[in-house]
Amino acid sequence: MSTGSTFADDDALSHVSEESEREDRPDFSGTWTLCRVEGDFEALMADAGVSWVLRKAARAANYGVGMVRHGISQTGDHISVQISQGGSSHTMDFVVGAGEQETAGEDGSNALVVPSWDGQRLRVSARNPKKALGQVTTRYLEDSLLVLETVTSTGISAKRYFSKA
């Protein structure tokens, strides 16, 4: 009589565990409007290579509070984020857990991203294809708000809070 598990048993348990984890993951779907910012956005934007003129314009517009919208659709690990800001719109589209992928960055430029789940949080490491370093954004739900916390390559952190529209 065998007391060890078989590979088939291990595979079945692994599949059940993965399904359970998926069910526990948050659903970010919906339209979200930026309602508050915290942290040093000037430094965050400078780290991302945003020009001085655009950084000053963003500051004058309170970094898009009330104007920036994220329309998110989520099917399993496939996530699409339609970002509307300042009259422009672009879409970030990626599959969580599928390794490095090319998509639009938050500013609409080409970006290489590595999305992964960290419990209830979606972590996206992003960088310009021409740079080795980038920024890490963690998306999570806090009360009724969607939070995007971004940390630069130098450790500067800023948060954006979105309310569901």
N, C-alpha and C positions, 0 to 999 in steps of 0.2 A: 504494500500500500504506500503510495507516494504522498508525502506531506508538502512537497514544494509546489510552487505554481508553475504552470506551463506558459510558454510564450503567448499562446492564444488568450489565456486568462489575463496576463499582463496587458496585452493589447486592448482587451475589453475594458479593463479597469482604467486604463489610460484614456480611452475614448469617453467613458462615463465622466471621468474627472474633467476632461476638456469641455464637455457639454455643460457640466455644472458651472465651470468657471465662466463660460459664455453667458449663461443665464444670469450670473451675478454681475456682469459688466453693465455699466450705466448706458443709457440710451441718450445720446446728445442731440437727437433729431429735433428739428424745429427751427424757427427763426428767432435769432437772439440779437438784441441791440445793446451796444456798449453803453453802460450807465455810470461807470466809475473807473478811475485809474489810480494806481498807487505805485510809488517807486520813482526811480530816476529814468524817465523815458528819454531825456536828452542823451544820456550815456548809452542807453539801450540802442537808440537809433544810430548814434555815432559808431558804435561797435558793429552795427549791421552795414555800415558804409553809406548811410543816408547823408546827403549833402547838408551843409550848414543852412542854406536857404530853405530846403524842405523841412528841416528840423524846426526852424523858427516858425514856419507856416503851420506846422502841426501843433506846436505849442500855442500859437494864437488861436487855433481852433479847438483848444482843450483836448488835443490828441484824439479827436473824433467822437467824444462823448455825445450821445444822442444821434450821431450820424452814421457810425460804422455798424454794419449788420453782417452777421454770419448766418447763412441758411445752411443747416446741416442735414444731410440725409445719411442714414447709417443702416446697412444691412449686414449683420454679422460683423466681420472684421473689415468690410469695405466701407470707407468713410469718404464722403464728398463734402467739402466746405466751400460754399459760394460766398465770397467776400465782396461786399459792396461798400465802397468808401469814396467820398469826394467825386462822385459822378463816374467812377470807374468800377469795373467788376471783373473778377477772375475766380477761377476754381482750383482749389487744392484737392487732389484726388489720390487716394492711396489705400493700400491693404495693410492692416496691422499684422506684424509678424512675418511679412514677406521680404524682409531685408531692405537694402538701399534701393530707392525708387526715385525717378525724376518726376517732378510736378511743378506747379506754380508755387512760389513762396508767398508769404503774407503780403508782400508788396507787388506781387504779380510777376516778378522776375523768375527765371529758372532756378530751381533749388533741388538739391539731393536730400532726401529725407529718409530717416530710419524710424518708423513708428513701432511702438511696442506698448503692451499693457503693463502697468505696474499696479496690480490690484484693481481698485476702482478708478484709477487715473490713466489717461492716455498720454504717453510721453512721446514727443516727436523731436528727434535730433535733426536739425536742418543746417545746411551750409550751401553757400554759393559753390557751384561746380569748380570754380577757379581757386577756392580757398580751402585750406586744410581744416581750419577751425570754424565753428558756427555757433548757433544758439540752440538751447534746449527749451522747448515749450511743453508744459504739462497742463492738460485740460482736465478739469474735474468739476463736479457739482458740489456746491456748498449752499445749504438751505435751498432756496429757489433760484439761485444764481449759477451761471456757468462761469468758471474762473479759468483764465489763461495766465499762467505764471511762467514768465520767460527769464532764463538765466543766461547771461552772456558768457563768452569764452574767458572773460576775466573775473567772473563771479558776481557781476552786477545783476540785481534782480528787480523785476517790475511785474505788477499784476494788473490785469484788465478784468473787470466784472461786467457780465452781460445779463440782462433780464430777458425773459421770454416775451416775445412780441405777441 
